[in-house]
Amino acid sequence: MTDLQKTAAVSDPKRPMSPSPAPSVEVMAMGGGYAIVPGLNETDSRNDLRARFLAAFGTADDVVAEALLQQLLNGLHNNPGKPIDSPTANLALALMHEIGPRDMIEGLIGVQMIVVHVAAMDASRRALHVEQTAAGRTAYLTLARKLMFCRADRCAVAMPVVGDERRLSASIPWAE
């Protein structure tokens, strides 16, 4: 367990961090298309990888987890003319693994948080490009601000106020 995981487990003892690594996948060319296949190494069994994959999305249903992964990858993939690459697919899984949703609702919100974060960072990058016009900068910064408030709203649902601070617990009061 990393120092960050130990700190997070201490800050919210009801939500222990998983000592297991994030699941991994490989993107492979297959019959004129591409497929995402499990990234097995010598220590992983297929069942262990499947369990970690399902846990990353907070569900026990393969169909739900695969649909959420597809939606997440669509949000992260910026070039529809090329297949998604393995590092991007593994980043998506690692981010969901670190969020650690406890159920499908938290999995849905986790996917949205990641996609909104990526969109906000992309809008910020475009706004701050050295050749950006004043009107373009204003438009992109406005979009980035709106996306960041959207993300803050999602996090506010997932981060209840405890005392004078917010703690990441991903508990959703209306879903319990």
C-alpha positions as CSV (number, residue, x, y, z in Angstrom):
1,M,0.0,0.0,0.0
2,T,1.4,3.4,-1.0
3,D,1.8,6.3,1.4
4,L,-1.1,8.1,-0.3
5,Q,-3.3,5.0,0.1
6,K,-2.4,4.8,3.8
7,T,-3.2,8.5,4.3
8,A,-6.5,8.1,2.5
9,A,-7.4,5.1,4.6
10,V,-6.6,7.0,7.8
11,S,-8.7,10.0,6.7
12,D,-11.7,7.8,6.1
13,P,-11.4,4.5,8.0
14,K,-14.8,3.3,6.6
15,R,-13.3,3.4,3.1
16,P,-10.1,1.3,3.0
17,M,-8.0,1.6,-0.1
18,S,-7.4,-1.5,-2.2
19,P,-3.9,-2.9,-2.0
20,S,-4.4,-4.6,-5.4
21,P,-3.1,-2.9,-8.5
22,A,-5.5,-1.5,-11.1
23,P,-6.7,-3.9,-13.8
24,S,-4.9,-3.5,-17.1
25,V,-5.9,-4.1,-20.7
26,E,-4.3,-4.3,-24.1
27,V,-5.7,-2.9,-27.4
28,M,-5.1,-5.4,-30.2
29,A,-5.9,-5.4,-33.9
30,M,-8.4,-8.1,-34.7
31,G,-10.0,-8.8,-38.1
32,G,-10.0,-5.3,-39.5
33,G,-10.9,-3.8,-36.2
34,Y,-9.6,-3.5,-32.7
35,A,-10.5,-5.2,-29.5
36,I,-9.7,-4.5,-25.8
37,V,-8.5,-7.7,-24.2
38,P,-7.4,-8.3,-20.6
39,G,-3.8,-7.5,-19.8
40,L,-2.7,-10.6,-18.0
41,N,0.8,-11.0,-16.5
42,E,2.4,-14.0,-14.9
43,T,0.9,-13.3,-11.5
44,D,-2.7,-12.6,-12.6
45,S,-5.4,-15.1,-13.1
46,R,-8.2,-14.3,-15.4
47,N,-10.7,-14.4,-12.5
48,D,-8.6,-12.0,-10.4
49,L,-8.4,-9.6,-13.3
50,R,-12.1,-9.8,-13.9
51,A,-12.9,-9.1,-10.2
52,R,-10.6,-6.1,-10.2
53,F,-12.2,-4.9,-13.5
54,L,-15.7,-5.1,-12.1
55,A,-14.7,-3.5,-8.8
56,A,-13.1,-0.6,-10.7
57,F,-16.7,0.3,-11.9
58,G,-18.5,-0.7,-8.7
59,T,-20.6,-3.4,-10.2
60,A,-20.8,-7.2,-10.4
61,D,-22.2,-7.1,-13.9
62,D,-19.9,-7.6,-16.9
63,V,-22.2,-5.7,-19.3
64,V,-22.4,-2.7,-17.0
65,A,-18.7,-2.5,-16.5
66,E,-17.9,-2.9,-20.2
67,A,-20.5,-0.2,-21.1
68,L,-19.0,2.2,-18.5
69,L,-15.5,1.5,-19.8
70,Q,-16.6,2.2,-23.4
71,Q,-18.2,5.5,-22.3
72,L,-15.1,6.5,-20.4
73,L,-12.9,5.6,-23.3
74,N,-15.1,7.6,-25.7
75,G,-14.7,10.6,-23.4
76,L,-10.9,10.2,-23.2
77,H,-10.3,9.4,-26.9
78,N,-9.6,12.5,-28.9
79,N,-9.0,11.1,-32.4
80,P,-11.9,9.1,-33.8
81,G,-9.9,8.2,-36.9
82,K,-7.4,6.1,-34.9
83,P,-8.1,3.3,-32.4
84,I,-7.6,4.1,-28.7
85,D,-4.2,3.1,-27.4
86,S,-3.4,0.8,-24.5
87,P,-1.9,3.5,-22.2
88,T,-5.1,5.6,-22.5
89,A,-7.3,2.6,-21.8
90,N,-5.1,1.7,-18.8
91,L,-5.2,5.3,-17.5
92,A,-9.0,5.1,-17.6
93,L,-9.0,1.9,-15.6
94,A,-6.4,3.2,-13.1
95,L,-8.4,6.4,-12.5
96,M,-11.6,4.4,-11.9
97,H,-9.7,2.0,-9.7
98,E,-8.4,4.9,-7.6
99,I,-11.8,6.4,-7.3
100,G,-12.9,3.0,-6.0
101,P,-16.7,3.2,-6.5
102,R,-18.7,1.0,-4.0
103,D,-21.7,0.6,-6.3
104,M,-22.9,1.3,-9.8
105,I,-24.1,4.8,-9.0
106,E,-20.7,5.8,-7.7
107,G,-19.2,4.1,-10.9
108,L,-21.4,6.3,-13.1
109,I,-20.4,9.5,-11.2
110,G,-16.8,8.4,-11.3
111,V,-16.9,8.1,-15.1
112,Q,-18.6,11.5,-15.4
113,M,-16.0,13.1,-13.1
114,I,-13.1,11.8,-15.2
115,V,-14.6,12.9,-18.5
116,V,-15.5,16.3,-17.2
117,H,-12.0,16.7,-15.8
118,V,-10.4,15.8,-19.1
119,A,-12.8,18.2,-21.0
120,A,-12.0,21.0,-18.5
121,M,-8.2,20.5,-18.9
122,D,-8.5,20.4,-22.7
123,A,-10.5,23.6,-22.7
124,S,-7.9,25.2,-20.5
125,R,-5.1,24.1,-22.7
126,R,-6.8,25.5,-25.8
127,A,-7.5,28.8,-24.0
128,L,-3.9,29.2,-23.0
129,H,-2.4,28.4,-26.4
130,V,0.1,31.0,-27.3
131,E,-1.6,31.8,-30.7
132,Q,-5.1,31.9,-29.2
133,T,-7.2,35.0,-30.0
134,A,-8.7,37.1,-27.3
135,A,-12.2,35.9,-28.3
136,G,-11.1,32.3,-28.4
137,R,-9.4,32.6,-25.0
138,T,-12.5,34.0,-23.5
139,A,-14.7,31.3,-25.0
140,Y,-12.4,28.5,-23.9
141,L,-11.9,29.9,-20.4
142,T,-15.7,30.3,-20.0
143,L,-16.1,26.7,-21.1
144,A,-13.4,25.5,-18.7
145,R,-14.9,27.4,-15.8
146,K,-18.4,25.9,-16.5
147,L,-16.8,22.4,-16.7
148,M,-14.9,22.9,-13.5
149,F,-18.1,24.0,-11.7
150,C,-19.8,21.0,-13.1
151,R,-17.0,18.8,-11.7
152,A,-17.2,20.7,-8.3
153,D,-20.9,20.0,-8.2
154,R,-20.3,16.3,-8.8
155,C,-17.6,16.2,-6.1
156,A,-19.8,18.1,-3.7
157,V,-22.3,15.3,-3.9
158,A,-19.5,12.8,-3.4
159,M,-17.6,14.8,-0.7
160,P,-19.8,15.6,2.3
161,V,-18.7,18.3,4.7
162,V,-17.2,16.9,7.9
163,G,-16.5,19.6,10.4
164,D,-14.8,22.5,8.6
165,E,-13.4,20.4,5.7
166,R,-14.5,18.2,2.9
167,R,-13.4,14.6,2.9
168,L,-13.4,12.4,-0.1
169,S,-15.7,9.5,0.8
170,A,-17.7,9.1,-2.4
171,S,-20.7,8.5,-0.3
172,I,-23.8,9.8,-1.9
173,P,-26.4,10.7,0.7
174,W,-29.4,10.2,-1.5
175,A,-28.2,6.8,-2.8
176,E,-27.8,5.1,0.6
